[in-house]
């Protein structure tokens, strides 16, 4: 895989009330040297910043991101992120609002 930009899983799998949890299985050991997962501690208390929704304006099935809970263009905070280094076989469970 390639680089994934910071996001909240609840943006892609929205429920009301929020109930999403992500499962990240480390197939290989992951550390600072090969691109481990990073999380922002305490970010599970943040609102969901955007939602992935159907876009009915294109005339064909399409999806787009739209603002949710914050003004459009508000970036997800990332300062203070910490690495989550894992060994092969480790499972990381993420609250849906955690920025990672």
Biopython code that builds the backbone (N, CA, C, O; Angstrom):
import numpy as np
from Bio.PDB.StructureBuilder import StructureBuilder

atoms = [
    (1, "UNK", "N", (0.816, -1.188, 0.000)),
    (1, "UNK", "CA", (0.000, 0.000, 0.000)),
    (1, "UNK", "C", (0.859, 1.250, 0.000)),
    (1, "UNK", "O", (2.081, 1.185, 0.132)),
    (2, "UNK", "N", (0.210, 2.366, -0.148)),
    (2, "UNK", "CA", (0.889, 3.651, -0.144)),
    (2, "UNK", "C", (0.477, 4.482, 1.049)),
    (2, "UNK", "O", (-0.230, 4.016, 1.943)),
    (3, "UNK", "N", (0.928, 5.711, 1.044)),
    (3, "UNK", "CA", (0.621, 6.637, 2.131)),
    (3, "UNK", "C", (-0.875, 6.948, 2.161)),
    (3, "UNK", "O", (-1.498, 7.151, 1.119)),
    (4, "UNK", "N", (-1.432, 6.983, 3.345)),
    (4, "UNK", "CA", (-2.824, 7.370, 3.552)),
    (4, "UNK", "C", (-2.810, 8.649, 4.378)),
    (4, "UNK", "O", (-2.140, 8.711, 5.410)),
    (5, "UNK", "N", (-3.539, 9.667, 3.939)),
    (5, "UNK", "CA", (-3.562, 10.939, 4.666)),
    (5, "UNK", "C", (-4.379, 10.804, 5.953)),
    (5, "UNK", "O", (-5.225, 9.915, 6.059)),
    (6, "UNK", "N", (-4.130, 11.685, 6.934)),
    (6, "UNK", "CA", (-4.878, 11.612, 8.187)),
    (6, "UNK", "C", (-6.384, 11.690, 7.944)),
    (6, "UNK", "O", (-6.863, 12.462, 7.113)),
    (7, "UNK", "N", (-7.115, 10.864, 8.696)),
    (7, "UNK", "CA", (-8.570, 10.813, 8.537)),
    (7, "UNK", "C", (-9.209, 10.221, 9.791)),
    (7, "UNK", "O", (-8.523, 9.750, 10.698)),
    (8, "UNK", "N", (-10.527, 10.257, 9.815)),
    (8, "UNK", "CA", (-11.335, 9.605, 10.844)),
    (8, "UNK", "C", (-12.172, 8.550, 10.128)),
    (8, "UNK", "O", (-12.816, 8.852, 9.123)),
    (9, "UNK", "N", (-12.171, 7.322, 10.630)),
    (9, "UNK", "CA", (-12.947, 6.270, 9.974)),
    (9, "UNK", "C", (-14.439, 6.582, 9.947)),
    (9, "UNK", "O", (-15.135, 6.170, 9.019)),
    (10, "UNK", "N", (-14.937, 7.300, 10.944)),
    (10, "UNK", "CA", (-16.363, 7.639, 10.978)),
    (10, "UNK", "C", (-16.776, 8.557, 9.832)),
    (10, "UNK", "O", (-17.969, 8.700, 9.564)),
    (11, "UNK", "N", (-15.823, 9.178, 9.153)),
    (11, "UNK", "CA", (-16.159, 9.985, 7.972)),
    (11, "UNK", "C", (-16.632, 9.089, 6.829)),
    (11, "UNK", "O", (-17.452, 9.503, 6.010)),
    (12, "UNK", "N", (-16.119, 7.879, 6.778)),
    (12, "UNK", "CA", (-16.433, 6.962, 5.680)),
    (12, "UNK", "C", (-17.590, 6.025, 6.028)),
    (12, "UNK", "O", (-18.329, 5.595, 5.141)),
    (13, "UNK", "N", (-17.748, 5.713, 7.297)),
    (13, "UNK", "CA", (-18.781, 4.794, 7.768)),
    (13, "UNK", "C", (-19.598, 5.508, 8.836)),
    (13, "UNK", "O", (-19.525, 5.167, 10.017)),
    (14, "UNK", "N", (-20.373, 6.497, 8.414)),
    (14, "UNK", "CA", (-21.086, 7.379, 9.348)),
    (14, "UNK", "C", (-22.298, 6.669, 9.949)),
    (14, "UNK", "O", (-23.078, 6.044, 9.231)),
    (15, "UNK", "N", (-22.449, 6.768, 11.258)),
    (15, "UNK", "CA", (-23.647, 6.304, 11.957)),
    (15, "UNK", "C", (-24.068, 7.382, 12.950)),
    (15, "UNK", "O", (-23.246, 8.193, 13.376)),
    (16, "UNK", "N", (-25.340, 7.391, 13.315)),
    (16, "UNK", "CA", (-25.847, 8.348, 14.282)),
    (16, "UNK", "C", (-26.694, 7.598, 15.303)),
    (16, "UNK", "O", (-27.793, 7.148, 14.975)),
    (17, "UNK", "N", (-26.208, 7.454, 16.533)),
    (17, "UNK", "CA", (-24.991, 8.031, 17.081)),
    (17, "UNK", "C", (-23.749, 7.310, 16.560)),
    (17, "UNK", "O", (-23.842, 6.184, 16.072)),
    (18, "UNK", "N", (-22.584, 7.959, 16.665)),
    (18, "UNK", "CA", (-21.353, 7.328, 16.185)),
    (18, "UNK", "C", (-21.107, 5.984, 16.891)),
    (18, "UNK", "O", (-21.175, 5.887, 18.116)),
    (19, "UNK", "N", (-20.820, 4.958, 16.087)),
    (19, "UNK", "CA", (-20.604, 3.625, 16.657)),
    (19, "UNK", "C", (-19.491, 2.857, 15.942)),
    (19, "UNK", "O", (-19.297, 1.669, 16.203)),
    (20, "UNK", "N", (-18.768, 3.512, 15.056)),
    (20, "UNK", "CA", (-17.753, 2.840, 14.251)),
    (20, "UNK", "C", (-16.493, 2.576, 15.064)),
    (20, "UNK", "O", (-16.059, 3.413, 15.856)),
    (21, "UNK", "N", (-15.925, 1.412, 14.856)),
    (21, "UNK", "CA", (-14.603, 1.070, 15.383)),
    (21, "UNK", "C", (-13.828, 0.445, 14.237)),
    (21, "UNK", "O", (-14.360, -0.371, 13.485)),
    (22, "UNK", "N", (-12.568, 0.836, 14.110)),
    (22, "UNK", "CA", (-11.715, 0.290, 13.063)),
    (22, "UNK", "C", (-10.794, -0.776, 13.626)),
    (22, "UNK", "O", (-10.344, -0.685, 14.769)),
    (23, "UNK", "N", (-10.519, -1.778, 12.822)),
    (23, "UNK", "CA", (-9.585, -2.835, 13.188)),
    (23, "UNK", "C", (-8.423, -2.786, 12.215)),
    (23, "UNK", "O", (-8.616, -2.932, 11.008)),
    (24, "UNK", "N", (-7.228, -2.585, 12.724)),
    (24, "UNK", "CA", (-6.022, -2.468, 11.902)),
    (24, "UNK", "C", (-5.122, -3.642, 12.258)),
    (24, "UNK", "O", (-4.528, -3.673, 13.335)),
    (25, "UNK", "N", (-5.023, -4.614, 11.342)),
    (25, "UNK", "CA", (-4.216, -5.800, 11.558)),
    (25, "UNK", "C", (-2.851, -5.599, 10.922)),
    (25, "UNK", "O", (-2.747, -5.312, 9.729)),
    (26, "UNK", "N", (-1.820, -5.748, 11.714)),
    (26, "UNK", "CA", (-0.459, -5.590, 11.220)),
    (26, "UNK", "C", (-0.007, -6.906, 10.594)),
    (26, "UNK", "O", (0.327, -7.856, 11.301)),
    (27, "UNK", "N", (0.000, -6.954, 9.273)),
    (27, "UNK", "CA", (0.413, -8.160, 8.565)),
    (27, "UNK", "C", (1.921, -8.351, 8.705)),
    (27, "UNK", "O", (2.403, -9.479, 8.812)),
    (28, "UNK", "N", (2.653, -7.257, 8.704)),
    (28, "UNK", "CA", (4.099, -7.251, 8.910)),
    (28, "UNK", "C", (4.396, -6.330, 10.086)),
    (28, "UNK", "O", (3.564, -5.501, 10.455)),
    (29, "UNK", "N", (5.561, -6.474, 10.666)),
    (29, "UNK", "CA", (5.974, -5.524, 11.695)),
    (29, "UNK", "C", (5.983, -4.126, 11.081)),
    (29, "UNK", "O", (6.417, -3.946, 9.943)),
    (30, "UNK", "N", (5.508, -3.149, 11.827)),
    (30, "UNK", "CA", (5.445, -1.770, 11.324)),
    (30, "UNK", "C", (6.074, -0.844, 12.355)),
    (30, "UNK", "O", (5.661, -0.812, 13.514)),
    (31, "UNK", "N", (7.071, -0.096, 11.920)),
    (31, "UNK", "CA", (7.763, 0.830, 12.801)),
    (31, "UNK", "C", (8.030, 2.143, 12.098)),
    (31, "UNK", "O", (7.555, 2.365, 10.984)),
    (32, "UNK", "N", (8.773, 2.998, 12.732)),
    (32, "UNK", "CA", (9.105, 4.300, 12.154)),
    (32, "UNK", "C", (9.861, 4.154, 10.837)),
    (32, "UNK", "O", (9.771, 5.022, 9.969)),
    (33, "UNK", "N", (10.593, 3.077, 10.690)),
    (33, "UNK", "CA", (11.408, 2.878, 9.489)),
    (33, "UNK", "C", (10.612, 2.430, 8.272)),
    (33, "UNK", "O", (11.096, 2.561, 7.147)),
    (34, "UNK", "N", (9.403, 1.905, 8.465)),
    (34, "UNK", "CA", (8.656, 1.401, 7.302)),
    (34, "UNK", "C", (7.188, 1.839, 7.283)),
    (34, "UNK", "O", (6.370, 1.220, 6.602)),
    (35, "UNK", "N", (6.855, 2.878, 8.009)),
    (35, "UNK", "CA", (5.522, 3.462, 7.867)),
    (35, "UNK", "C", (4.465, 2.914, 8.795)),
    (35, "UNK", "O", (3.446, 2.398, 8.337)),
    (36, "UNK", "N", (4.689, 3.016, 10.090)),
    (36, "UNK", "CA", (3.684, 2.552, 11.045)),
    (36, "UNK", "C", (2.500, 3.519, 11.110)),
    (36, "UNK", "O", (2.550, 4.637, 10.596)),
    (37, "UNK", "N", (1.454, 3.055, 11.749)),
    (37, "UNK", "CA", (0.266, 3.846, 12.014)),
    (37, "UNK", "C", (0.612, 4.971, 13.004)),
    (37, "UNK", "O", (1.398, 4.771, 13.930)),
    (38, "UNK", "N", (0.018, 6.145, 12.798)),
    (38, "UNK", "CA", (0.145, 7.261, 13.743)),
    (38, "UNK", "C", (-1.260, 7.637, 14.199)),
    (38, "UNK", "O", (-2.197, 7.636, 13.401)),
    (39, "UNK", "N", (-1.404, 7.959, 15.482)),
    (39, "UNK", "CA", (-2.696, 8.408, 16.001)),
    (39, "UNK", "C", (-2.521, 9.714, 16.765)),
    (39, "UNK", "O", (-1.428, 10.041, 17.227)),
    (40, "UNK", "N", (-3.613, 10.450, 16.886)),
    (40, "UNK", "CA", (-3.626, 11.678, 17.671)),
    (40, "UNK", "C", (-4.350, 11.382, 18.980)),
    (40, "UNK", "O", (-5.575, 11.267, 18.995)),
    (41, "UNK", "N", (-3.597, 11.257, 20.094)),
    (41, "UNK", "CA", (-4.231, 10.943, 21.385)),
    (41, "UNK", "C", (-5.331, 11.944, 21.740)),
    (41, "UNK", "O", (-5.180, 13.150, 21.543)),
    (42, "UNK", "N", (-6.426, 11.426, 22.262)),
    (42, "UNK", "CA", (-7.548, 12.265, 22.679)),
    (42, "UNK", "C", (-8.480, 12.678, 21.558)),
    (42, "UNK", "O", (-9.517, 13.290, 21.816)),
    (43, "UNK", "N", (-8.135, 12.360, 20.317)),
    (43, "UNK", "CA", (-8.955, 12.825, 19.192)),
    (43, "UNK", "C", (-10.296, 12.103, 19.097)),
    (43, "UNK", "O", (-11.149, 12.497, 18.302)),
    (44, "UNK", "N", (-10.494, 11.059, 19.886)),
    (44, "UNK", "CA", (-11.809, 10.413, 19.909)),
    (44, "UNK", "C", (-12.874, 11.330, 20.497)),
    (44, "UNK", "O", (-14.067, 11.051, 20.380)),
    (45, "UNK", "N", (-12.448, 12.427, 21.132)),
    (45, "UNK", "CA", (-13.387, 13.414, 21.672)),
    (45, "UNK", "C", (-13.758, 14.476, 20.632)),
    (45, "UNK", "O", (-14.665, 15.273, 20.869)),
    (46, "UNK", "N", (-13.080, 14.498, 19.498)),
    (46, "UNK", "CA", (-13.358, 15.498, 18.462)),
    (46, "UNK", "C", (-14.622, 15.137, 17.696)),
    (46, "UNK", "O", (-15.003, 13.968, 17.639)),
    (47, "UNK", "N", (-15.282, 16.146, 17.101)),
    (47, "UNK", "CA", (-16.416, 15.828, 16.231)),
    (47, "UNK", "C", (-15.904, 15.188, 14.938)),
    (47, "UNK", "O", (-14.713, 15.237, 14.631)),
    (48, "UNK", "N", (-16.810, 14.601, 14.209)),
    (48, "UNK", "CA", (-16.483, 14.095, 12.874)),
    (48, "UNK", "C", (-16.387, 15.311, 11.960)),
    (48, "UNK", "O", (-17.336, 16.089, 11.861)),
    (49, "UNK", "N", (-15.243, 15.480, 11.291)),
    (49, "UNK", "CA", (-14.973, 16.696, 10.512)),
    (49, "UNK", "C", (-15.643, 16.692, 9.138)),
    (49, "UNK", "O", (-16.021, 17.749, 8.631)),
    (50, "UNK", "N", (-15.791, 15.513, 8.532)),
    (50, "UNK", "CA", (-16.396, 15.448, 7.204)),
    (50, "UNK", "C", (-17.062, 14.092, 7.030)),
    (50, "UNK", "O", (-16.786, 13.156, 7.781)),
    (51, "UNK", "N", (-17.950, 13.988, 6.024)),
    (51, "UNK", "CA", (-18.642, 12.740, 5.737)),
    (51, "UNK", "C", (-18.486, 12.397, 4.266)),
    (51, "UNK", "O", (-18.470, 13.277, 3.406)),
    (52, "UNK", "N", (-18.372, 11.123, 3.994)),
    (52, "UNK", "CA", (-18.317, 10.579, 2.644)),
    (52, "UNK", "C", (-19.761, 10.307, 2.240)),
    (52, "UNK", "O", (-20.410, 9.451, 2.840)),
    (53, "UNK", "N", (-20.280, 11.013, 1.237)),
    (53, "UNK", "CA", (-21.696, 10.908, 0.864)),
    (53, "UNK", "C", (-21.844, 10.682, -0.630)),
    (53, "UNK", "O", (-20.928, 10.936, -1.412)),
    (54, "UNK", "N", (-23.019, 10.200, -1.007)),
    (54, "UNK", "CA", (-23.328, 10.039, -2.432)),
    (54, "UNK", "C", (-23.507, 11.405, -3.061)),
    (54, "UNK", "O", (-24.100, 12.305, -2.466)),
    (55, "UNK", "N", (-22.994, 11.549, -4.253)),
    (55, "UNK", "CA", (-23.114, 12.801, -5.003)),
    (55, "UNK", "C", (-24.083, 12.566, -6.149)),
    (55, "UNK", "O", (-23.727, 11.942, -7.149)),
    (56, "UNK", "N", (-25.308, 13.064, -6.009)),
    (56, "UNK", "CA", (-26.323, 12.852, -7.023)),
    (56, "UNK", "C", (-26.271, 13.849, -8.159)),
    (56, "UNK", "O", (-27.177, 13.862, -8.992)),
    (57, "UNK", "N", (-25.243, 14.692, -8.228)),
    (57, "UNK", "CA", (-25.193, 15.736, -9.253)),
    (57, "UNK", "C", (-24.502, 15.293, -10.533)),
    (57, "UNK", "O", (-24.522, 16.025, -11.522)),
    (58, "UNK", "N", (-23.888, 14.104, -10.538)),
    (58, "UNK", "CA", (-23.090, 13.705, -11.705)),
    (58, "UNK", "C", (-23.861, 12.874, -12.715)),
    (58, "UNK", "O", (-23.376, 12.661, -13.826)),
    (59, "UNK", "N", (-25.065, 12.393, -12.353)),
    (59, "UNK", "CA", (-25.820, 11.557, -13.263)),
    (59, "UNK", "C", (-25.368, 10.099, -13.245)),
    (59, "UNK", "O", (-25.924, 9.269, -13.965)),
    (60, "UNK", "N", (-24.395, 9.793, -12.453)),
    (60, "UNK", "CA", (-23.927, 8.411, -12.285)),
    (60, "UNK", "C", (-23.502, 8.246, -10.832)),
    (60, "UNK", "O", (-23.253, 9.235, -10.143)),
    (61, "UNK", "N", (-23.416, 7.010, -10.364)),
    (61, "UNK", "CA", (-23.016, 6.828, -8.961)),
    (61, "UNK", "C", (-21.647, 7.464, -8.687)),
    (61, "UNK", "O", (-20.672, 7.191, -9.388)),
    (62, "UNK", "N", (-21.594, 8.289, -7.689)),
    (62, "UNK", "CA", (-20.334, 8.929, -7.318)),
    (62, "UNK", "C", (-20.383, 9.258, -5.825)),
    (62, "UNK", "O", (-21.456, 9.394, -5.238)),
    (63, "UNK", "N", (-19.221, 9.379, -5.241)),
    (63, "UNK", "CA", (-19.105, 9.721, -3.827)),
    (63, "UNK", "C", (-18.243, 10.962, -3.683)),
    (63, "UNK", "O", (-17.365, 11.216, -4.508)),
    (64, "UNK", "N", (-18.494, 11.733, -2.635)),
    (64, "UNK", "CA", (-17.692, 12.926, -2.364)),
    (64, "UNK", "C", (-17.616, 13.129, -0.865)),
    (64, "UNK", "O", (-18.417, 12.583, -0.107)),
    (65, "UNK", "N", (-16.643, 13.920, -0.447)),
    (65, "UNK", "CA", (-16.532, 14.309, 0.950)),
    (65, "UNK", "C", (-17.210, 15.655, 1.125)),
    (65, "UNK", "O", (-17.055, 16.548, 0.291)),
    (66, "UNK", "N", (-17.961, 15.800, 2.208)),
    (66, "UNK", "CA", (-18.560, 17.102, 2.494)),
    (66, "UNK", "C", (-18.328, 17.439, 3.961)),
    (66, "UNK", "O", (-18.184, 16.537, 4.786)),
    (67, "UNK", "N", (-18.289, 18.731, 4.295)),
    (67, "UNK", "CA", (-18.043, 19.140, 5.681)),
    (67, "UNK", "C", (-19.120, 18.584, 6.607)),
    (67, "UNK", "O", (-20.275, 18.408, 6.217)),
    (68, "UNK", "N", (-18.711, 18.316, 7.836)),
    (68, "UNK", "CA", (-19.651, 17.842, 8.844)),
    (68, "UNK", "C", (-19.076, 18.195, 10.213)),
    (68, "UNK", "O", (-18.022, 17.681, 10.587)),
    (69, "UNK", "N", (-19.730, 19.035, 10.940)),
    (69, "UNK", "CA", (-19.287, 19.368, 12.287)),
    (69, "UNK", "C", (-18.256, 20.486, 12.362)),
    (69, "UNK", "O", (-18.032, 21.041, 13.437)),
    (70, "UNK", "N", (-17.636, 20.820, 11.261)),
    (70, "UNK", "CA", (-16.646, 21.905, 11.212)),
    (70, "UNK", "C", (-16.835, 22.631, 9.880)),
    (70, "UNK", "O", (-17.328, 22.035, 8.922)),
    (71, "UNK", "N", (-16.450, 23.912, 9.804)),
    (71, "UNK", "CA", (-16.559, 24.639, 8.536)),
    (71, "UNK", "C", (-15.722, 23.973, 7.436)),
    (71, "UNK", "O", (-14.680, 23.378, 7.708)),
    (72, "UNK", "N", (-16.195, 24.084, 6.197)),
    (72, "UNK", "CA", (-15.474, 23.508, 5.060)),
    (72, "UNK", "C", (-14.039, 24.018, 5.033)),
    (72, "UNK", "O", (-13.787, 25.202, 5.255)),
    (73, "UNK", "N", (-13.119, 23.130, 4.763)),
    (73, "UNK", "CA", (-11.718, 23.496, 4.686)),
    (73, "UNK", "C", (-10.982, 23.409, 6.014)),
    (73, "UNK", "O", (-9.766, 23.597, 6.059)),
    (74, "UNK", "N", (-11.714, 23.122, 7.115)),
    (74, "UNK", "CA", (-11.054, 22.985, 8.413)),
    (74, "UNK", "C", (-10.230, 21.699, 8.399)),
    (74, "UNK", "O", (-10.791, 20.610, 8.271)),
    (75, "UNK", "N", (-8.918, 21.809, 8.529)),
    (75, "UNK", "CA", (-8.095, 20.595, 8.472)),
    (75, "UNK", "C", (-8.189, 19.787, 9.765)),
    (75, "UNK", "O", (-8.414, 20.335, 10.845)),
    (76, "UNK", "N", (-8.015, 18.494, 9.632)),
    (76, "UNK", "CA", (-7.922, 17.662, 10.818)),
    (76, "UNK", "C", (-6.654, 18.023, 11.571)),
    (76, "UNK", "O", (-5.609, 18.227, 10.952)),
    (77, "UNK", "N", (-6.723, 18.107, 12.890)),
    (77, "UNK", "CA", (-5.496, 18.370, 13.630)),
    (77, "UNK", "C", (-4.579, 17.153, 13.571)),
    (77, "UNK", "O", (-5.052, 16.017, 13.617)),
    (78, "UNK", "N", (-3.288, 17.380, 13.472)),
    (78, "UNK", "CA", (-2.324, 16.270, 13.446)),
    (78, "UNK", "C", (-1.161, 16.497, 14.402)),
    (78, "UNK", "O", (-0.422, 15.561, 14.707)),
    (79, "UNK", "N", (-0.988, 17.728, 14.879)),
    (79, "UNK", "CA", (0.126, 18.016, 15.786)),
    (79, "UNK", "C", (-0.052, 17.228, 17.072)),
    (79, "UNK", "O", (-1.135, 17.215, 17.657)),
    (80, "UNK", "N", (1.003, 16.578, 17.505)),
    (80, "UNK", "CA", (0.953, 15.772, 18.720)),
    (80, "UNK", "C", (0.687, 14.310, 18.457)),
    (80, "UNK", "O", (0.508, 13.526, 19.389)),
    (81, "UNK", "N", (0.661, 13.934, 17.164)),
    (81, "UNK", "CA", (0.458, 12.531, 16.824)),
    (81, "UNK", "C", (1.587, 11.664, 17.342)),
    (81, "UNK", "O", (2.731, 12.109, 17.442)),
    (82, "UNK", "N", (1.259, 10.419, 17.673)),
    (82, "UNK", "CA", (2.260, 9.488, 18.180)),
    (82, "UNK", "C", (2.253, 8.214, 17.336)),
    (82, "UNK", "O", (1.199, 7.783, 16.868)),
    (83, "UNK", "N", (3.429, 7.613, 17.143)),
    (83, "UNK", "CA", (3.485, 6.378, 16.358)),
    (83, "UNK", "C", (2.949, 5.191, 17.153)),
    (83, "UNK", "O", (3.091, 5.120, 18.374)),
    (84, "UNK", "N", (2.334, 4.270, 16.431)),
    (84, "UNK", "CA", (1.875, 3.012, 17.022)),
    (84, "UNK", "C", (2.658, 1.905, 16.312)),
    (84, "UNK", "O", (2.234, 1.389, 15.278)),
    (85, "UNK", "N", (3.793, 1.558, 16.884)),
    (85, "UNK", "CA", (4.628, 0.521, 16.278)),
    (85, "UNK", "C", (4.057, -0.845, 16.659)),
    (85, "UNK", "O", (3.659, -1.062, 17.804)),
    (86, "UNK", "N", (4.022, -1.758, 15.696)),
    (86, "UNK", "CA", (3.416, -3.066, 15.911)),
    (86, "UNK", "C", (4.319, -4.181, 15.407)),
    (86, "UNK", "O", (5.216, -3.970, 14.591)),
    (87, "UNK", "N", (4.050, -5.367, 15.919)),
    (87, "UNK", "CA", (4.682, -6.585, 15.419)),
    (87, "UNK", "C", (3.674, -7.295, 14.522)),
    (87, "UNK", "O", (2.468, -7.085, 14.652)),
    (88, "UNK", "N", (4.156, -8.121, 13.629)),
    (88, "UNK", "CA", (3.262, -8.889, 12.768)),
    (88, "UNK", "C", (2.245, -9.632, 13.633)),
    (88, "UNK", "O", (2.609, -10.289, 14.608)),
    (89, "UNK", "N", (0.974, -9.523, 13.267)),
    (89, "UNK", "CA", (-0.090, -10.193, 14.000)),
    (89, "UNK", "C", (-0.774, -9.338, 15.043)),
    (89, "UNK", "O", (-1.816, -9.731, 15.567)),
    (90, "UNK", "N", (-0.210, -8.163, 15.365)),
    (90, "UNK", "CA", (-0.857, -7.276, 16.332)),
    (90, "UNK", "C", (-2.141, -6.704, 15.730)),
    (90, "UNK", "O", (-2.221, -6.463, 14.526)),
    (91, "UNK", "N", (-3.131, -6.494, 16.574)),
    (91, "UNK", "CA", (-4.387, -5.891, 16.162)),
    (91, "UNK", "C", (-4.580, -4.594, 16.941)),
    (91, "UNK", "O", (-4.526, -4.585, 18.171)),
    (92, "UNK", "N", (-4.805, -3.497, 16.214)),
    (92, "UNK", "CA", (-5.063, -2.194, 16.827)),
    (92, "UNK", "C", (-6.541, -1.886, 16.600)),
    (92, "UNK", "O", (-7.020, -1.939, 15.467)),
    (93, "UNK", "N", (-7.261, -1.564, 17.673)),
    (93, "UNK", "CA", (-8.676, -1.210, 17.568)),
    (93, "UNK", "C", (-8.787, 0.296, 17.760)),
    (93, "UNK", "O", (-8.311, 0.845, 18.754)),
    (94, "UNK", "N", (-9.424, 0.956, 16.791)),
    (94, "UNK", "CA", (-9.506, 2.418, 16.775)),
    (94, "UNK", "C", (-10.952, 2.882, 16.913)),
    (94, "UNK", "O", (-11.840, 2.390, 16.217)),
    (95, "UNK", "N", (-11.181, 3.828, 17.811)),
    (95, "UNK", "CA", (-12.468, 4.524, 17.884)),
    (95, "UNK", "C", (-12.658, 5.250, 16.556)),
    (95, "UNK", "O", (-11.691, 5.773, 16.002)),
    (96, "UNK", "N", (-13.871, 5.293, 16.041)),
    (96, "UNK", "CA", (-14.125, 5.867, 14.727)),
    (96, "UNK", "C", (-13.780, 7.329, 14.557)),
    (96, "UNK", "O", (-13.617, 7.799, 13.431)),
    (97, "UNK", "N", (-13.666, 8.068, 15.669)),
    (97, "UNK", "CA", (-13.339, 9.488, 15.568)),
    (97, "UNK", "C", (-11.860, 9.773, 15.772)),
    (97, "UNK", "O", (-11.438, 10.923, 15.652)),
    (98, "UNK", "N", (-11.063, 8.758, 16.077)),
    (98, "UNK", "CA", (-9.622, 8.954, 16.272)),
    (98, "UNK", "C", (-8.992, 9.383, 14.953)),
    (98, "UNK", "O", (-9.175, 8.729, 13.926)),
    (99, "UNK", "N", (-8.256, 10.475, 14.989)),
    (99, "UNK", "CA", (-7.499, 10.921, 13.815)),
    (99, "UNK", "C", (-6.262, 10.035, 13.719)),
    (99, "UNK", "O", (-5.474, 9.929, 14.658)),
    (100, "UNK", "N", (-6.115, 9.404, 12.561)),
    (100, "UNK", "CA", (-4.963, 8.521, 12.331)),
    (100, "UNK", "C", (-4.587, 8.539, 10.864)),
    (100, "UNK", "O", (-3.641, 7.861, 10.461)),
]
sb = StructureBuilder()
sb.init_structure("model")
sb.init_model(0)
sb.init_chain("A")
sb.init_seg("    ")
for serial, (resi, resn, name, xyz) in enumerate(atoms, 1):
    if name == "N":
        sb.init_residue(resn, " ", resi, " ")
    sb.init_atom(name, np.array(xyz, "f"), 0.0, 1.0, " ", f" {name:<3s}", serial, name[0])
structure = sb.get_structure()
